[in-house]
């Protein structure tokens, strides 16, 4: 009950951050579940499978459209309003912090490649960095919305 | 927990004095979300100078009648 009340008191952008964060997390779990499963079956790091990437992108697009349509449908005119000054600051800070989440694992991936020369792992780690930075951006937004700014 | 800025305000008090103006009504009047008004009232967010002026205008007061600057004493 308290959870529903908390959710209904959130701004449209905070609800969107929750929705997109969950969609991207589900997409990342789906993708890496496939990659780990294939790697175990092969006994080595799976090569990049374009089919998995396409399935991931299609899942993200469809799930995002559904989630955002539902949220916009319940938000009324708030969904059409531009971000206010506090929301813009939150988006800027979250985007800045998520840049580090992209850079640090990406540097780790490059270091891993320079030591092991495993191009397949490099692909997966860079792709993972991209996914993590997007998820982190929404997580930072939620944190800042909850904190106030 | 983020350190609150030393900016105080009387927004809640002024809203109540104006016949219980809602946070949503004030938010609409100055063009921000209700959640931003809540954050300002709780001292978690300091509004821009423009929004501070807009808020003051809604209450037909000067900016210093609505906002204050209170530095906590050094411990």
Backbone of each chain as ProteinMPNN parsed JSONL, in Angstrom:
{"seq_chain_A": "XXXXXXXXXXXXXXXXXXXXXXXXXXXXXXXXXXXXXXXXXXXXXXXXXXXXXXXXXXXXXXXXXXXXXXXXXXXXXXXXXXXXXXXXXXXXXXXXXXXXXXXXXXXXXXXXXXXXXXXXXXXXXXXXXXXXXXXXXXXXXXXXXXXXX", "coords_chain_A": {"N_chain_A": [[0.841, -1.205, 0.0], [1.868, 1.258, 0.922], [3.893, 1.393, -0.87], [2.565, 1.692, -3.309], [1.431, 4.173, -2.874], [3.729, 5.74, -2.637], [4.717, 5.447, -5.231], [2.662, 6.625, -6.723], [2.954, 9.228, -5.944], [5.198, 10.066, -7.208], [6.995, 12.047, -9.642], [6.355, 12.315, -13.2], [8.736, 11.944, -14.591], [10.368, 10.629, -12.751], [8.989, 8.245, -12.449], [9.294, 7.358, -15.059], [12.04, 6.924, -15.086], [12.271, 4.777, -13.319], [10.767, 2.879, -14.78], [12.215, 2.661, -17.247], [14.69, 1.927, -16.264], [14.129, -0.594, -15.203], [13.325, -1.951, -17.518], [15.705, -1.887, -19.049], [17.399, -3.301, -17.35], [16.177, -5.808, -17.348], [16.514, -6.407, -20.055], [19.335, -6.518, -20.222], [19.856, -8.687, -18.542], [18.553, -10.702, -19.954], [20.078, -10.713, -22.341], [22.728, -11.295, -21.429], [22.319, -13.678, -20.14], [21.872, -15.358, -22.299], [24.371, -15.151, -23.592], [26.158, -16.132, -21.645], [25.158, -18.705, -21.338], [25.639, -19.76, -23.916], [28.425, -19.544, -23.971], [29.148, -21.338, -21.98], [28.254, -23.684, -23.139], [29.948, -23.816, -25.341], [32.414, -23.91, -24.147], [34.233, -21.883, -24.109], [34.752, -18.28, -24.458], [31.834, -16.952, -25.835], [31.407, -16.019, -29.271], [30.572, -12.716, -30.619], [27.139, -12.601, -31.162], [25.096, -11.667, -33.608], [22.38, -12.01, -33.772], [21.517, -12.211, -31.115], [22.019, -9.619, -30.287], [20.282, -8.173, -31.921], [17.845, -9.248, -31.042], [17.913, -8.318, -28.42], [17.829, -5.518, -28.835], [15.327, -5.258, -30.107], [13.669, -6.185, -28.068], [14.137, -4.194, -26.117], [13.177, -1.885, -27.43], [10.433, -2.493, -27.886], [9.509, -3.052, -25.248], [10.106, -0.596, -24.017], [8.421, 1.18, -25.389], [5.925, 0.183, -24.618], [6.013, 0.493, -21.778], [6.459, 3.292, -21.518], [4.2, 4.261, -22.799], [2.141, 3.391, -21.128], [2.809, 4.76, -18.759], [2.697, 7.428, -19.656], [0.031, 7.557, -20.331], [-1.205, 7.502, -17.861], [-0.23, 9.732, -16.669], [-1.251, 12.089, -17.637], [-1.316, 15.549, -18.524], [1.18, 16.122, -17.544], [2.999, 14.484, -18.722], [3.5, 15.632, -21.17], [4.721, 17.969, -20.568], [7.704, 19.994, -20.529], [10.905, 19.134, -19.017], [11.395, 20.356, -15.715], [13.366, 22.878, -13.926], [14.696, 21.568, -11.786], [14.511, 18.906, -12.518], [16.021, 18.953, -14.845], [18.56, 19.477, -13.819], [18.939, 17.155, -12.347], [18.93, 15.248, -14.419], [21.227, 16.058, -15.782], [23.288, 15.674, -13.847], [23.051, 12.91, -13.386], [23.635, 11.93, -15.923], [26.279, 12.753, -16.134], [27.562, 11.315, -14.047], [27.035, 8.72, -14.909], [28.685, 8.526, -17.03], [31.157, 7.866, -15.963], [30.601, 5.287, -15.196], [30.452, 4.105, -17.62], [33.043, 4.513, -18.597], [34.911, 3.3, -16.784], [34.505, 0.358, -16.658], [34.924, -0.009, -19.402], [37.589, 0.702, -19.758], [38.673, -1.295, -18.211], [37.967, -3.458, -19.799], [39.553, -3.024, -22.038], [42.067, -3.27, -20.909], [41.889, -5.971, -20.168], [41.783, -7.123, -22.699], [44.294, -6.42, -23.686], [45.914, -8.016, -22.167], [44.933, -10.651, -22.438], [44.188, -10.99, -25.086], [41.612, -11.53, -26.041], [39.236, -11.106, -28.126], [36.516, -11.597, -28.318], [35.65, -11.472, -25.665], [36.262, -8.834, -25.209], [34.365, -7.536, -26.841], [31.974, -8.311, -25.499], [32.379, -7.202, -22.961], [32.565, -4.464, -23.505], [30.024, -4.024, -24.537], [28.556, -4.689, -22.289], [29.42, -2.605, -20.621], [28.211, -0.417, -21.866], [25.516, -1.058, -21.466], [25.408, -1.105, -18.653], [26.051, 1.548, -18.037], [23.84, 2.926, -18.986], [21.814, 1.827, -17.401], [22.78, 2.645, -14.93], [22.55, 5.394, -15.214], [19.783, 5.825, -15.036], [19.422, 4.799, -12.47], [20.921, 6.618, -10.943], [19.409, 8.89, -11.447], [17.02, 8.197, -10.137], [17.969, 8.008, -7.509], [18.689, 10.714, -7.068], [16.232, 11.983, -7.454], [14.83, 10.891, -5.276], [16.351, 11.898, -3.186], [15.961, 14.58, -3.348], [17.382, 16.544, -4.816]], "CA_chain_A": [[0.0, 0.0, 0.0], [2.782, 2.41, 1.007], [4.665, 1.383, -2.113], [1.686, 2.257, -4.35], [1.298, 5.599, -2.57], [5.012, 6.354, -3.0], [4.801, 5.479, -6.697], [1.704, 7.591, -7.279], [3.42, 10.585, -5.625], [6.391, 10.395, -7.994], [6.782, 12.812, -10.874], [6.351, 11.475, -14.403], [10.124, 11.59, -14.96], [10.893, 9.613, -11.831], [8.341, 6.982, -12.851], [9.943, 6.934, -16.311], [13.369, 6.401, -14.746], [12.037, 3.415, -12.787], [10.33, 2.014, -15.877], [13.306, 2.405, -18.195], [15.733, 1.183, -15.543], [13.709, -2.009, -15.116], [13.36, -2.51, -18.886], [17.101, -2.098, -19.444], [17.949, -4.379, -16.52], [15.631, -7.061, -17.884], [17.179, -6.635, -21.345], [20.726, -6.928, -19.977], [19.817, -10.056, -17.987], [18.179, -11.562, -21.075], [21.207, -10.819, -23.268], [23.885, -11.982, -20.851], [21.92, -15.07, -19.889], [22.103, -16.052, -23.578], [25.81, -15.193, -23.872], [26.789, -17.038, -20.675], [24.713, -20.063, -21.7], [26.368, -20.186, -25.115], [29.847, -19.697, -23.61], [29.273, -22.609, -21.231], [28.084, -24.791, -24.1], [31.133, -23.861, -26.214], [33.621, -24.107, -23.344], [35.076, -20.686, -24.263], [33.913, -17.08, -24.595], [31.028, -16.987, -27.066], [31.638, -14.875, -30.167], [29.396, -11.834, -30.706], [26.069, -13.163, -31.988], [24.289, -10.516, -34.02], [20.982, -12.338, -33.486], [21.248, -11.841, -29.714], [22.006, -8.151, -30.204], [19.023, -7.725, -32.545], [16.755, -9.618, -30.12], [18.009, -7.39, -27.286], [17.358, -4.192, -29.274], [13.871, -5.35, -30.345], [13.033, -6.272, -26.741], [14.219, -2.875, -25.458], [12.291, -0.933, -28.122], [9.016, -2.832, -27.628], [9.219, -2.87, -23.819], [10.133, 0.844, -23.717], [7.198, 1.789, -25.934], [4.798, -0.234, -23.762], [6.139, 1.113, -20.449], [6.28, 4.74, -21.607], [2.802, 4.532, -23.164], [1.323, 3.206, -19.915], [3.107, 5.862, -17.839], [2.177, 8.679, -20.227], [-1.432, 7.476, -20.277], [-1.677, 7.76, -16.497], [0.359, 10.987, -16.159], [-1.979, 13.243, -18.14], [-0.552, 16.604, -19.214], [2.557, 16.159, -17.025], [3.859, 13.747, -19.659], [3.846, 16.51, -22.298], [5.445, 19.158, -20.092], [9.164, 19.834, -20.544], [11.514, 18.951, -17.689], [11.573, 21.632, -15.012], [14.78, 23.178, -13.624], [15.273, 20.542, -10.914], [14.627, 17.677, -13.311], [17.156, 19.119, -15.766], [19.796, 19.33, -13.026], [19.044, 15.723, -12.034], [19.321, 14.543, -15.653], [22.629, 16.407, -16.078], [24.169, 15.006, -12.878], [22.997, 11.463, -13.626], [24.365, 11.687, -17.163], [27.707, 12.943, -15.841], [28.042, 10.179, -13.237], [26.97, 7.473, -15.677], [29.86, 8.519, -17.904], [32.204, 7.104, -15.27], [30.21, 3.87, -15.224], [30.822, 3.625, -18.955], [34.489, 4.571, -18.827], [35.726, 2.417, -15.938], [34.522, -1.016, -17.206], [35.49, -0.009, -20.763], [39.052, 0.665, -19.598], [38.961, -2.656, -17.731], [37.847, -4.353, -20.956], [40.747, -2.82, -22.878], [43.178, -3.886, -20.172], [41.703, -7.424, -20.29], [42.162, -7.506, -24.068], [45.753, -6.278, -23.866], [46.577, -9.131, -21.466], [44.466, -11.978, -22.889], [43.911, -10.955, -26.532], [40.327, -12.196, -26.254], [38.373, -10.12, -28.775], [35.11, -11.882, -27.994], [35.399, -10.928, -24.327], [36.298, -7.369, -25.361], [33.048, -7.143, -27.351], [30.947, -8.467, -24.459], [32.614, -6.26, -21.859], [32.201, -3.113, -23.958], [28.559, -4.008, -24.62], [28.106, -4.656, -20.892], [29.672, -1.245, -20.116], [27.157, 0.451, -22.409], [24.253, -1.371, -20.77], [25.519, -0.69, -17.25], [26.032, 3.007, -17.904], [22.451, 3.359, -19.162], [21.067, 1.447, -16.188], [23.276, 3.51, -13.848], [22.006, 6.745, -15.402], [18.436, 5.836, -14.449], [19.561, 4.582, -11.023], [21.35, 7.903, -10.368], [18.249, 9.795, -11.496], [16.102, 7.796, -9.058], [18.621, 8.411, -6.256], [18.596, 12.176, -6.93], [14.807, 12.324, -7.255], [14.479, 10.521, -3.904], [17.088, 12.756, -2.254], [15.461, 15.955, -3.48], [18.118, 17.01, -6.01]], "C_chain_A": [[0.876, 1.255, 0.0], [3.583, 2.548, -0.284], [3.864, 2.032, -3.246], [1.551, 3.767, -4.145], [2.575, 6.346, -2.958], [5.107, 6.503, -4.508], [3.872, 6.537, -7.275], [2.119, 9.032, -6.977], [4.65, 11.004, -6.428], [6.018, 11.254, -9.191], [6.845, 11.844, -12.059], [7.773, 11.027, -14.747], [10.73, 10.576, -14.009], [10.282, 8.245, -12.16], [9.0, 6.437, -14.124], [11.31, 6.318, -16.029], [13.256, 4.989, -14.181], [11.705, 2.45, -13.923], [11.469, 1.646, -16.81], [14.442, 1.631, -17.532], [15.396, -0.294, -15.475], [13.758, -2.68, -16.499], [14.799, -2.831, -19.289], [17.761, -3.206, -18.63], [17.463, -5.732, -17.037], [16.307, -7.413, -19.206], [18.602, -7.137, -21.162], [20.777, -8.357, -19.44], [19.501, -11.063, -19.092], [19.39, -11.798, -21.976], [22.348, -11.636, -22.652], [23.564, -13.405, -20.412], [22.187, -15.915, -21.14], [23.61, -16.229, -23.818], [26.511, -16.183, -22.922], [26.421, -18.489, -20.998], [25.487, -20.604, -22.897], [27.848, -20.412, -24.808], [30.07, -21.003, -22.864], [29.179, -23.795, -22.182], [29.323, -24.95, -24.98], [32.415, -24.173, -25.448], [34.63, -22.981, -23.525], [34.154, -19.471, -24.412], [33.165, -17.113, -25.922], [31.395, -15.812, -27.964], [30.417, -13.957, -30.154], [28.358, -12.446, -31.657], [25.116, -12.021, -32.339], [22.801, -10.75, -33.727], [20.592, -11.969, -32.06], [21.13, -10.328, -29.578], [20.691, -7.611, -30.781], [17.838, -8.033, -31.628], [16.73, -8.668, -28.928], [17.422, -6.024, -27.68], [15.84, -4.204, -29.474], [13.124, -5.395, -29.013], [12.985, -4.895, -26.08], [13.228, -1.892, -26.091], [10.828, -1.219, -27.774], [8.652, -2.578, -26.16], [9.196, -1.391, -23.444], [8.851, 1.525, -24.185], [6.007, 1.445, -25.036], [4.846, 0.509, -22.421], [5.863, 2.617, -20.523], [4.844, 5.103, -21.989], [1.905, 4.42, -21.934], [1.547, 4.382, -18.966], [2.54, 7.185, -18.354], [0.654, 8.709, -20.148], [-1.987, 7.805, -18.906], [-1.187, 9.114, -15.968], [-0.391, 12.226, -16.624], [-1.054, 14.265, -18.783], [0.885, 16.71, -18.721], [3.526, 15.482, -17.998], [4.315, 14.623, -20.827], [4.708, 17.698, -21.873], [6.959, 18.936, -20.178], [9.694, 19.668, -19.121], [11.658, 20.303, -17.008], [13.036, 21.762, -14.584], [15.442, 22.098, -12.761], [15.473, 19.237, -11.682], [15.79, 17.756, -14.303], [18.478, 18.935, -15.036], [20.027, 17.848, -12.716], [19.507, 14.942, -13.261], [20.791, 14.809, -15.982], [23.591, 15.666, -15.148], [24.224, 13.508, -13.144], [23.769, 11.098, -14.889], [25.866, 11.792, -16.951], [28.261, 11.729, -15.085], [28.042, 8.885, -14.048], [28.119, 7.377, -16.683], [31.008, 7.743, -17.277], [31.896, 5.608, -15.296], [30.493, 3.27, -16.597], [32.343, 3.499, -19.074], [35.261, 3.509, -18.035], [35.694, 0.965, -16.437], [35.107, -1.075, -18.622], [37.016, -0.05, -20.699], [39.488, -0.719, -19.108], [38.924, -3.66, -18.884], [39.076, -4.242, -21.855], [41.978, -3.45, -22.217], [43.099, -5.419, -20.315], [42.141, -7.894, -21.678], [43.675, -7.459, -24.244], [46.5, -7.43, -23.201], [46.223, -10.469, -22.116], [44.222, -12.102, -24.397], [42.621, -11.71, -26.89], [39.338, -11.162, -26.803], [36.896, -10.334, -28.478], [34.74, -11.282, -26.635], [35.386, -9.401, -24.384], [34.93, -6.867, -25.828], [32.01, -7.193, -26.23], [31.125, -7.458, -23.33], [32.257, -4.822, -22.259], [30.675, -2.98, -24.034], [27.955, -3.937, -23.215], [28.296, -3.256, -20.3], [28.588, -0.283, -20.583], [25.835, 0.225, -21.68], [24.291, -0.852, -19.336], [25.433, 0.827, -17.105], [24.611, 3.549, -18.089], [21.61, 3.043, -17.94], [21.469, 2.372, -15.035], [22.706, 4.916, -13.978], [20.601, 6.843, -14.788], [18.494, 5.64, -12.936], [19.991, 5.884, -10.335], [20.189, 8.9, -10.369], [17.295, 9.482, -10.338], [16.664, 8.24, -7.708], [18.45, 9.915, -6.029], [17.146, 12.633, -6.75], [14.397, 12.04, -5.809], [15.118, 11.462, -2.887], [16.555, 14.184, -2.269], [16.079, 16.611, -4.703], [19.583, 16.66, -5.843]], "O_chain_A": [[0.674, 2.179, -0.788], [3.904, 3.65, -0.729], [4.398, 2.81, -4.035], [1.557, 4.54, -5.104], [2.522, 7.435, -3.53], [5.522, 7.546, -5.013], [4.242, 7.26, -8.2], [1.69, 9.957, -7.667], [5.094, 12.149, -6.344], [4.893, 11.205, -9.69], [7.321, 10.715, -11.938], [7.994, 9.883, -15.143], [11.532, 9.743, -14.429], [10.972, 7.225, -12.149], [9.234, 5.236, -14.257], [11.694, 5.324, -16.644], [14.049, 4.111, -14.521], [12.272, 1.362, -14.024], [11.672, 0.474, -17.129], [15.077, 0.785, -18.161], [16.263, -1.147, -15.664], [14.181, -3.83, -16.626], [15.079, -3.912, -19.807], [18.583, -3.961, -19.15], [18.239, -6.68, -17.15], [16.635, -8.574, -19.451], [19.035, -8.062, -21.85], [21.637, -9.143, -19.836], [20.101, -12.135, -19.161], [19.694, -12.936, -22.333], [22.869, -12.556, -23.282], [24.461, -14.243, -20.325], [22.667, -17.045, -21.046], [24.067, -17.307, -24.197], [27.354, -16.971, -23.352], [27.266, -19.382, -20.939], [25.932, -21.751, -22.898], [28.456, -21.353, -25.319], [31.063, -21.693, -23.091], [29.914, -24.775, -22.056], [29.707, -26.067, -25.327], [33.39, -24.646, -26.032], [35.783, -23.127, -23.121], [32.934, -19.613, -24.484], [33.762, -17.277, -26.986], [31.666, -14.719, -27.466], [29.34, -14.371, -29.725], [28.665, -12.766, -32.806], [24.423, -11.484, -31.476], [22.056, -9.804, -33.468], [19.49, -11.479, -31.814], [20.269, -9.816, -28.862], [20.07, -6.714, -30.21], [16.944, -7.205, -31.452], [15.661, -8.258, -28.477], [16.617, -5.451, -26.945], [15.149, -3.273, -29.06], [12.095, -4.742, -28.839], [11.953, -4.476, -25.557], [12.531, -1.161, -25.388], [10.078, -0.311, -27.414], [7.624, -1.97, -25.864], [8.361, -0.971, -22.643], [8.27, 2.34, -23.468], [5.182, 2.307, -24.729], [3.847, 1.081, -21.984], [5.126, 3.157, -19.698], [4.328, 6.132, -21.554], [1.021, 5.25, -21.723], [0.59, 4.94, -18.43], [1.975, 7.967, -17.589], [0.059, 9.763, -19.925], [-3.098, 8.323, -18.786], [-1.67, 9.59, -14.941], [-0.194, 13.307, -16.069], [-0.121, 13.902, -19.5], [1.724, 17.313, -19.389], [4.698, 15.845, -18.09], [5.376, 14.393, -21.407], [5.343, 18.348, -22.704], [7.443, 17.831, -19.932], [9.022, 20.014, -18.149], [12.007, 21.29, -17.655], [13.846, 20.873, -14.843], [16.604, 21.753, -12.975], [16.482, 18.552, -11.511], [16.46, 16.758, -14.569], [19.405, 18.317, -15.559], [21.149, 17.349, -12.807], [20.375, 14.075, -13.157], [21.512, 13.906, -16.406], [24.587, 15.099, -15.6], [25.296, 12.904, -13.132], [24.47, 10.086, -14.928], [26.636, 11.016, -17.517], [29.305, 11.188, -15.448], [28.936, 8.053, -13.897], [28.478, 6.287, -17.13], [31.746, 7.044, -17.972], [32.796, 4.775, -15.403], [30.743, 2.071, -16.72], [32.857, 2.505, -19.586], [36.175, 2.885, -18.574], [36.759, 0.378, -16.628], [35.717, -2.075, -19.0], [37.658, -0.747, -21.484], [40.521, -1.246, -19.523], [39.733, -4.586, -18.944], [39.575, -5.244, -22.368], [42.81, -4.073, -22.877], [44.111, -6.079, -20.551], [42.788, -8.933, -21.816], [44.266, -8.34, -24.869], [47.6, -7.783, -23.627], [47.092, -11.317, -22.322], [44.067, -13.209, -24.912], [42.552, -12.421, -27.892], [38.69, -10.441, -26.044], [36.122, -9.381, -28.396], [33.682, -10.674, -26.468], [34.6, -8.753, -23.693], [34.398, -5.898, -25.286], [31.257, -6.239, -26.031], [30.148, -6.923, -22.805], [31.716, -4.061, -21.456], [30.111, -1.957, -23.646], [26.978, -3.226, -22.979], [27.437, -2.772, -19.564], [28.106, 0.551, -19.818], [25.131, 1.17, -21.325], [23.335, -0.239, -18.861], [24.818, 1.333, -16.166], [24.222, 4.513, -17.43], [20.804, 3.858, -17.492], [20.622, 2.825, -14.265], [22.41, 5.562, -12.973], [20.276, 7.817, -14.11], [17.712, 6.241, -12.2], [19.481, 6.215, -9.265], [20.009, 9.657, -9.416], [16.823, 10.387, -9.649], [15.94, 8.777, -6.869], [18.107, 10.342, -4.927], [16.87, 13.559, -5.987], [13.702, 12.844, -5.188], [14.518, 11.786, -1.862], [16.695, 14.909, -1.284], [15.366, 17.172, -5.536], [20.393, 16.954, -6.722]]}, "seq_chain_B": "XXXXXXXXXXXXXXXXXXXXXXXXXXXXXXXXXXXXXXXXXXXXXXXXXXXXXXXXXXXXXXXXXXXXXXXXXXX", "coords_chain_B": {"N_chain_B": [[23.454, 11.334, 3.03], [22.568, 14.348, 1.481], [24.018, 17.527, 2.115], [21.969, 20.08, 3.315], [21.243, 23.141, 1.613], [21.969, 26.439, 2.954], [19.59, 27.86, 2.697], [16.558, 29.111, 3.605], [12.948, 28.924, 3.703], [9.587, 30.261, 3.548], [7.491, 29.053, 2.346], [5.519, 27.016, 2.709], [4.116, 28.003, 4.922], [3.179, 30.422, 3.854], [1.578, 29.473, 1.787], [-0.416, 28.212, 3.233], [-1.447, 30.412, 4.542], [-2.642, 31.668, 2.447], [-5.258, 30.725, 2.109], [-4.906, 27.966, 2.021], [-3.51, 27.203, -0.325], [-2.703, 24.831, -2.786], [0.135, 22.603, -3.213], [0.334, 21.727, -5.793], [-1.039, 23.712, -7.194], [0.594, 25.934, -6.784], [2.879, 24.979, -8.0], [2.04, 24.809, -10.664], [1.587, 27.472, -11.147], [4.14, 28.565, -11.208], [5.471, 27.036, -13.003], [6.764, 24.527, -12.525], [7.262, 21.103, -11.342], [5.066, 19.456, -8.966], [6.56, 17.953, -7.229], [8.945, 19.3, -7.188], [8.275, 21.623, -5.836], [7.726, 20.47, -3.357], [10.305, 19.558, -2.694], [11.613, 22.019, -2.493], [10.232, 23.218, -0.368], [10.944, 21.499, 1.698], [13.547, 22.129, 1.962], [15.407, 20.763, 0.517], [16.123, 21.356, -1.996], [17.365, 24.143, -3.698], [15.763, 26.745, -5.264], [16.066, 28.163, -8.605], [17.1, 31.553, -9.268], [15.207, 32.8, -10.851], [12.914, 31.18, -10.443], [12.603, 31.609, -7.73], [11.931, 34.317, -7.675], [9.54, 34.135, -9.099], [7.969, 32.611, -7.353], [7.828, 34.344, -5.171], [6.413, 36.415, -6.342], [3.932, 35.211, -6.735], [2.968, 35.185, -4.152], [2.821, 37.842, -3.757], [4.937, 39.21, -2.55], [8.184, 40.395, -1.448], [11.336, 38.981, -2.464], [12.987, 38.429, -0.291], [11.197, 38.235, 1.72], [10.188, 35.803, 1.462], [12.267, 33.982, 1.132], [15.189, 33.034, 2.997], [18.505, 33.306, 4.45], [20.327, 31.179, 6.231], [22.955, 30.434, 8.04], [24.188, 27.664, 9.693], [25.39, 27.682, 13.114], [28.927, 27.487, 13.648], [30.398, 24.452, 14.76]], "CA_chain_B": [[22.451, 12.408, 2.911], [23.173, 15.582, 0.999], [23.926, 18.652, 3.041], [20.977, 21.039, 2.827], [21.777, 24.493, 1.464], [21.5, 27.272, 4.079], [18.497, 28.737, 2.261], [15.29, 28.757, 4.246], [11.81, 29.566, 3.033], [8.302, 30.266, 4.271], [6.484, 28.746, 1.313], [4.386, 26.268, 3.277], [3.371, 28.953, 5.772], [2.493, 31.379, 2.977], [0.499, 28.749, 1.086], [-1.518, 28.012, 4.182], [-2.042, 31.73, 4.793], [-3.439, 32.047, 1.253], [-6.431, 29.851, 2.017], [-4.532, 26.577, 1.749], [-3.115, 26.974, -1.729], [-2.056, 23.506, -2.867], [1.477, 22.545, -3.823], [0.132, 21.57, -7.24], [-1.431, 25.018, -7.746], [1.8, 26.775, -6.798], [3.767, 24.41, -9.028], [1.519, 25.206, -11.982], [1.728, 28.935, -11.287], [5.524, 28.974, -11.522], [5.982, 26.194, -14.088], [7.607, 23.386, -12.118], [6.431, 19.989, -10.887], [4.69, 19.482, -7.539], [7.666, 17.357, -6.476], [9.974, 20.34, -7.011], [7.784, 22.477, -4.738], [7.938, 19.704, -2.111], [11.749, 19.579, -2.415], [11.971, 23.381, -2.048], [9.669, 23.421, 0.978], [11.709, 20.69, 2.664], [14.928, 22.618, 1.999], [16.3, 19.813, -0.16], [16.496, 21.921, -3.293], [17.307, 25.607, -3.767], [15.27, 27.103, -6.603], [16.829, 29.165, -9.359], [16.699, 32.926, -8.937], [13.963, 33.066, -11.582], [11.794, 30.54, -9.747], [12.433, 32.288, -6.436], [11.155, 35.528, -7.957], [8.173, 33.736, -9.494], [7.263, 32.198, -6.125], [7.564, 35.564, -4.397], [5.339, 37.158, -7.043], [2.654, 34.534, -6.483], [2.506, 35.615, -2.825], [2.871, 39.31, -3.766], [5.925, 39.601, -1.533], [9.558, 40.499, -1.929], [12.026, 37.685, -2.405], [13.543, 38.206, 1.05], [10.099, 37.9, 2.635], [9.885, 34.375, 1.261], [13.498, 33.19, 1.308], [16.185, 33.563, 3.927], [19.831, 32.678, 4.407], [20.65, 30.853, 7.623], [24.145, 29.588, 8.164], [24.205, 27.093, 11.039], [26.594, 28.091, 13.86], [30.054, 26.537, 13.555], [30.517, 23.663, 15.996]], "C_chain_B": [[23.135, 13.689, 2.476], [22.993, 16.681, 2.033], [22.934, 19.662, 2.476], [21.618, 22.411, 2.671], [21.229, 25.378, 2.582], [20.394, 28.247, 3.682], [17.196, 28.245, 2.891], [14.156, 29.394, 3.45], [10.548, 29.423, 3.858], [7.171, 29.841, 3.336], [5.26, 28.034, 1.9], [3.471, 27.208, 4.087], [2.555, 29.929, 4.904], [1.361, 30.718, 2.198], [-0.71, 28.605, 1.992], [-2.227, 29.326, 4.489], [-2.923, 32.181, 3.627], [-4.582, 31.062, 1.046], [-6.09, 28.427, 1.622], [-4.255, 26.304, 0.286], [-2.352, 25.651, -1.809], [-0.665, 23.608, -3.487], [1.346, 22.467, -5.34], [-0.212, 22.911, -7.888], [-0.223, 25.947, -7.826], [2.757, 26.297, -7.89], [3.332, 24.863, -10.414], [1.738, 26.702, -12.22], [3.151, 29.334, -11.67], [6.19, 28.06, -12.558], [6.999, 25.151, -13.68], [6.679, 22.246, -11.696], [6.106, 20.156, -9.394], [5.839, 18.949, -6.688], [8.786, 18.369, -6.25], [9.564, 21.302, -5.899], [8.009, 21.773, -3.396], [9.42, 19.771, -1.717], [12.194, 20.964, -1.922], [11.478, 23.6, -0.614], [10.474, 22.675, 2.041], [13.168, 21.139, 2.769], [15.918, 21.675, 1.327], [16.805, 20.359, -1.492], [16.343, 23.445, -3.24], [16.86, 26.006, -5.161], [16.205, 28.094, -7.294], [16.32, 30.55, -8.951], [15.363, 33.256, -9.602], [12.761, 32.45, -10.856], [11.539, 31.181, -8.393], [11.622, 33.577, -6.62], [9.713, 35.183, -8.301], [7.342, 33.368, -8.26], [6.874, 33.44, -5.314], [6.423, 36.369, -5.008], [3.974, 36.535, -6.796], [2.081, 35.001, -5.143], [2.491, 37.141, -2.678], [3.783, 39.837, -2.656], [7.282, 39.786, -2.194], [10.264, 39.175, -1.725], [12.569, 37.392, -1.003], [12.452, 37.981, 2.101], [9.757, 36.416, 2.543], [11.112, 33.502, 1.564], [14.456, 33.868, 2.276], [17.49, 32.799, 3.789], [20.261, 32.444, 5.851], [21.828, 29.906, 7.676], [24.15, 29.01, 9.577], [25.482, 27.498, 11.776], [27.686, 27.031, 13.763], [30.207, 25.794, 14.862], [31.978, 23.605, 16.442]], "O_chain_B": [[24.162, 14.073, 3.035], [21.976, 16.762, 2.723], [23.031, 20.058, 1.314], [22.442, 22.809, 3.495], [20.149, 25.11, 3.108], [20.275, 29.329, 4.258], [16.801, 27.092, 2.713], [14.377, 30.287, 2.631], [10.454, 28.577, 4.747], [6.021, 30.236, 3.529], [4.118, 28.403, 1.623], [2.248, 27.199, 3.951], [1.393, 30.215, 5.194], [0.313, 31.326, 1.974], [-1.851, 28.838, 1.593], [-3.444, 29.36, 4.673], [-3.841, 32.981, 3.808], [-4.834, 30.622, -0.075], [-6.883, 27.752, 0.965], [-4.707, 25.303, -0.272], [-1.465, 25.387, -0.998], [-0.342, 24.568, -4.186], [2.136, 23.057, -6.077], [0.255, 23.217, -8.985], [-0.041, 26.659, -8.813], [3.36, 27.097, -8.605], [4.16, 25.255, -11.237], [2.032, 27.137, -13.334], [3.352, 30.325, -12.372], [7.337, 28.287, -12.942], [7.977, 24.911, -14.389], [5.458, 22.402, -11.692], [6.777, 20.892, -8.671], [6.072, 19.421, -5.576], [9.493, 18.306, -5.244], [10.403, 21.744, -5.113], [8.429, 22.398, -2.422], [9.749, 20.01, -0.555], [13.047, 21.068, -1.041], [12.21, 24.102, 0.239], [10.657, 23.173, 3.152], [13.933, 20.597, 3.567], [17.126, 21.776, 1.544], [17.795, 19.875, -2.039], [15.319, 23.962, -2.794], [17.508, 25.645, -6.143], [17.017, 28.765, -6.655], [15.245, 30.685, -8.365], [14.501, 33.903, -9.007], [11.731, 33.099, -10.674], [10.392, 31.287, -7.957], [10.739, 33.884, -5.82], [8.78, 35.85, -7.854], [6.18, 33.754, -8.136], [5.746, 33.564, -4.838], [5.583, 36.927, -4.301], [2.976, 37.244, -6.663], [0.873, 35.191, -5.007], [2.185, 37.665, -1.607], [3.443, 40.774, -1.933], [7.498, 39.389, -3.339], [9.843, 38.351, -0.913], [12.606, 36.237, -0.58], [12.742, 37.587, 3.23], [9.12, 35.853, 3.434], [11.003, 32.435, 2.169], [14.526, 35.094, 2.364], [17.565, 31.781, 3.101], [20.524, 33.388, 6.595], [21.699, 28.716, 7.387], [24.121, 29.76, 10.553], [26.536, 27.644, 11.157], [27.408, 25.832, 13.792], [30.157, 26.389, 15.938], [32.289, 22.989, 17.461]]}, "name": "protein", "num_of_chains": 2, "seq": "XXXXXXXXXXXXXXXXXXXXXXXXXXXXXXXXXXXXXXXXXXXXXXXXXXXXXXXXXXXXXXXXXXXXXXXXXXXXXXXXXXXXXXXXXXXXXXXXXXXXXXXXXXXXXXXXXXXXXXXXXXXXXXXXXXXXXXXXXXXXXXXXXXXXXXXXXXXXXXXXXXXXXXXXXXXXXXXXXXXXXXXXXXXXXXXXXXXXXXXXXXXXXXXXXXXXXXXXXXXXXXXX"}
